[in-house]
Every structure is written in C-alpha cells, then in structure tokens.
Amino acid sequence: MPDKFYLTTPIYYVNARPHIGHAYTTVAADTLARHKRLLGHDTYFLTGTDEHGQKIGRSAAAAGIAPQQFADEVSATFRDLWKRMGISYDQYIRTTDAKHQRGVQKLFAALYERGQIYLDSYTGQYSIGEEMFIEGPPGTIGPDGKPTETITEENFYFRLSAFQKPLIDLIESNQLEITPEARKNEVLSFLRGNIAEGSETLLSDTGIAYVPGALKDLSVSRTSFDWGIPVPSPAADTTEQKHVIYVWLDALTNYMTAVGYGDDSEEGREMFARFWPADLHFVGKEIVRFHCVYWPAFLLAAGLPLPKKIVAHGWLLFEESKMSKSRGNIVRSETILDAFGSLKPDAEKYEQDLFGADVLRYFLLREISFGQDGSFSFDALVARYNSDLANGYGNLVSRTLKMIEQNFDSVVPESGLTTELTADITIAIETMRTALDRQEFTVAVAASAALVATTDGYLTANAPWKLAKDPTQRDRLAAVLRTAAKAIRIVTALLYPVMPYTASRVWTQLGLGSIERAAELGELTDLTHGGFAPNTRLGLLAPIFPRAEKELITTMNDAEVKPPATEAAEAEQQPAADPNTPANLAEGEQPLTPLSDAPAPAAEAPAKPDTPEITIDDFIKVDLRVARVLVAERIPKADKLLRLEVDLGYEKRQILAGIAQFYEPEKLIGRKVVIVANLAPRKLRGLESQGMIVAASIGDGTPALASFIEDIEIGARLK
Ligand code: MSP
C-alpha cells in the first residue's frame, strides 16, 4: 500500500477576488493530488482562505461591512471558482473556522508553556500591508509601498533566534526539503546571516559558516487591532492589553488544524496521526521565508514533526509584470472558462466550465516552467490550445476513432501482438510519472505531448487510410489502428490528472466507460497492464477540442476590463511600491526615473552640474569594484527592483538595484558590472542590499550600466 500523501496550497487572502495566479498554485496541487490518488496513495488535499489581520480588517472597513461578512463573501468567490474548475480538494479551510481558532490557541499556549514565547515591548516601524515590523526611520516605505507607522507595542515574542542552527542543519541535510535549489539557497543565506570580514562565525553540521544571532526573535501578537484570534490564557493573563495572534502564526497553523490539531476528540486525534506531517506545501516564491523559516521553527519549538517538503513556484507575469490590480493587468480564470466554454455551445454550463478549466490547466502546466516566472498571454494560450490540443491530441483521437468507426464498425479491432510504439509508451509513462513525483509539471506534460506526436507520426507513416482501400491489408489496418488506440488510451490516462474533464470524454469515446470509475478501481495505477477488452465498442464520437479562432483572443482581452486608476488604487491587494521613493533606494542611489509625469526636456547640451568639490582622499574612500552578476531576478511586489547576486572574486554579495524596467534579469546574468563595494548595507523589501550598481543616467533617467571594452578581472578596483 503506497504511503499517505498530504498536500496543501497557501491559504489565500480574502481581500481580493481570485485571479489566475491563485489558480496556478491550486491547479498544480490539484494535478498532483489526482496523480497521487491514481497511484493509490491515501491522499489529502487542502486549500482555503486566510481571513484575519489588519489588512483584511481595513479592507472590510473600506467596504463598509463587518470583517466576518467581508471574509464570508470573498472566501465564497474562491470556493465558487474552485467548484467551477472542478478542483478536487478534500477540505476548504477558513481561518475563521472555530476549529482552526481552537487549534491556533492550542499551539500558542503550548509554545508559551514551553517558554518559547515571552512578553516584551518594542517601538518600531510597522508595515500594515505586510503585517510586520521593518527596519528604518519613521515613514519608511514598507514592502507594500505605503509609509510605515511608528508603533510601540507590548508584544509576545517567539524565540526564533534559538532555531538558527537547527533550521540550517535540517535544510542543509534535506530533512526539510526545499525546491527549487535557488529558493533553498535563498533561505539558507538568510539563515546564515551576512558573513562580512571579521564577523564571528560558527559552523553548521555540514561545516558551513553562519553568523550566530543573525536570526532575531519574532513578534507573534498584535494589540493595535482586534481582527484576529485572541492570545489565550495563561499568556493573556499576564498582560492588561488584549492581544491577537500574529496573522502568519495563525495562517500557517491551518495546515495542522485542518487535519485535527486542536480537536481532542478521538476522530481528531486519529486524523492528525494519519496525515501529519504534511508531505508537501506548495507556495509562491514570495512566501518562502514564512514557510521555510517561521513555520518549521514554530513546529520545532512545539516538539511537532516538520512538513517534509516545500515547493516554491515562480510568478505568472502578464505583460512582463506580476499581476496586480493597480497595474490593471489581472487575468481572471472566469474569463478563460467563459471564452473556451463558448467553443462547446451544446454542452451544459458546468461542462463548459470544466472544459475551459482543462484548457487553462494544460496551458499553465505545459507552458510555465514550474519554479520560474512565466508570462501569461491570451495569444499564447490560444496558440498552445490550437497546436497541442485541437491539432495535436484532439485531431489524433478523432482521426483514429473515425477510422475504427468506418472500417471496423466502431469495434476496436483485435490484432496479433505488436510491439510498435511500446517503447515510446513506456518512456512516456516513466517520464510523466517521475516528473509529477518531482513536481516538474512542464516535463510531465511535455512527455504526453511527445507521445501524441509520435503516434501521429506513426499514423502518417503507416497511412491507414491507404491500407483501408486494399482488402489484402485488413490485418495490417487492424494492427495499426489498434496500436494507435492503445497509445491514445495511455496518453489519456496520463493526461487525466492534468485535464480530468476532457480525459473522461476521450475515455468514453474509446469505449472504456467511466475513467473516474477506472481510477477508483485502481485500473490506471499500472498502465502497462490492461487495455481494451475483446469487442470494445467505441462510444459516441464528437469533436473534443474545436479549433479556437483569433476572435477568442479579442473576447478575452475585452472581458478583462481595465479598472479606472482610482478604483484600482483602492482595490489594490498588494500595491507595488515605487522603488524610486528615497527609502527604496540603496543609500546614495538616485531615482532612476523622474517621479513626475512631466515630459523629458528636449535634447540640448547638458548643463554643468553644481556638485561640491571633493579631494582625492574623499574619492578614495569610495571602493568601486568590478563584479560579475551570478543571479538576477525580480522582487515580489517591486516592479522596478531587481535582486542581484554578484561575485567580486573575494566574496559574493546581494545587491538590489532599481533597474527592472530597463534590464531583463536573464540578460544580466554573467555580465560584468561596477559596484560601490563599501556602501553600508541597508534593507529594502526585507532584503539586504550590500552595495550599489553604478550606472550612467541617460535621457529621461534611463540607466546604462557601467562596463568596459577590455576584459577586466572581477574584483578589480576603479581609482
Ligand atoms: N495568505 C497568504 C498565505 C498564507 S499560507 C499559510 C498569502 N495569500 S495570497 O492571497 O497573497 O496568495 C499568495 C499565493 O497565491 C502565492 O504564494 C501563490 O501561490 C499565489 N499567487 C498569487 N499571485 C500569483 C502570481 N501572479 N503568480 C503565481 N502565483 C501567485 O500570501
């Protein structure tokens, strides 16, 4: 009996309706859940909504309704969408569920009783949008793009600092697995701290240095608002103020409360023992730290088992930037369900939705390399649909089945054993299943597409339409059509987790009955066995994937009405900060683009700058060095900022640069740049910028990175 498999999506905030970014994670998790069920795992798939915290409280106030009612309404939009899309979750948890609240209080109390939580007071800059204290002077622009507020709070603190080495050891040894590798390294480098010259270091179990004390204790309660779960006794009895539990401690705990943590009934205890720890948490890359640092630390502190694996995917970008309401580049799944559903005018509404959902599922998993950012566009969606589904898989099914109908009276022909396509089939099964087990969705779906292409090529090479004209070739015709039908059966079973609705339609046309039933009976577990029973009669044939015309693109574009600027600003879920505001620039860095919309001045000889004179001693203080870019990537919620890792030869640095609008991150990798190497580090977006990239400012402020004609070795100093 295969093991149990418990997998989760993040629980989504209820301050905005779902868009295809949320659908992306949910579809990936749903596909994996279906795959695991097919293989016979005792699978449990959890999703839900995150409903507490100041952000939600304020959204509700802005909407003029009570937070609970607000949460009810938005949470329902997520649930309704998942229903339309046929998402096969086993539980939809809400952080306002009573059983969840009980579980969170139980965890808080357990941590308090174990001495892992203590009361202290703190004054600092608080970002409302991100629900966190951040470093910086009053009015610092927080990660949500809004000025922080100075808050003095008596808070409960969690002893996160005590878990620096245990976490490093668990992650380095893969006992807590994090993929992809880049995200694991990001977490490790955060945990290890900034190793500068002369800093005191210790070694992890695998012998890698870290800076002790780099991980600070974490505030896990709030008194400035009350939309949250109250801190329970006995902790609550030690303070006058009413504290609510930090929203991330509340939210992360959903993964346990969903499976019985906090439910002391026999049923609750059994469920917890059966499913905890989680086998896999899917997350977007911007919430890796919460899942890979805070969450395991809470569990270690409470003496509970850790999740086995955290898989982070990249972002869906639309028109090259992360979807966000203020940019007006949100794409809703509903638009796609409606548009593709319209290709099936005779189907019931729920079937139209499931068909549209399958198209979206296929596209997201096939087109976007899991783990990396990927662009979404309606053009690409329609192009991929036509090439892979209408012309590829759909056409293969319809031409094969039509020939069986015409030549064998709709009965799948018997034929002697042929080994044709057997090797290709075995490879497709192997590749697809291994890739799904590794959450390499693109590879998995590509394997099914490859089998479609091979089978298509097989038909073209054997030209059954010619064989059909020659009565002496009847056996050969039977063998060719049987072989093609066999391959179609396998492709369909393989695609079932990816496109459950269309796979079930094809399965019926193949005369195999209900694929759901076959799956339940375990008939799809080992695909190398079984097949067509003698005299299998095809079902009713009908086109599966009608061709999509160009107009569908226009229909979808028109459906995504761009919100007017003011409405967008109000409705913004996670507004993009303007990295040009001084607090978002590395020290000394100048804004890269004008802050006003005033037109750029006409070209004329530049005016002599009015800069104060300095001596050579002043200049020599600036340590300018050549460095090579190793990593370049966009930063969550900052459309102008790139995160770079650069190699100076003698050490590596992380630098945040406001050049995202001018340089494609991929194109910077490997490039040599000039950096100010002795600039005091500062934090931007919670990330440390250890230096600054030097660039000329041309025209209206467009940056041009300093570079050399000669091949300069890295680490070389400019003086
Ligand atoms: N409530 C927290 C998560 C708590 S989990 C204990 C949260 N919610 S969220 O509504 O902001 O959802 C974030 C998640 O939605 C991302 O981690 C990702 O899974 C998904 N996505 C939202 N926008 C996305 C894209 N544009 N692209 C890809 N995934 C995106 O964070």
Residues whose N, C-alpha, C, O or C-beta is under 5 A from the ligand:
A	BS01	MSP	P10 I11 Y12 Y13 G21 H22 Y24 T25 D50 A251 L252 V283 G284 I287 G314 W315 L316 M323
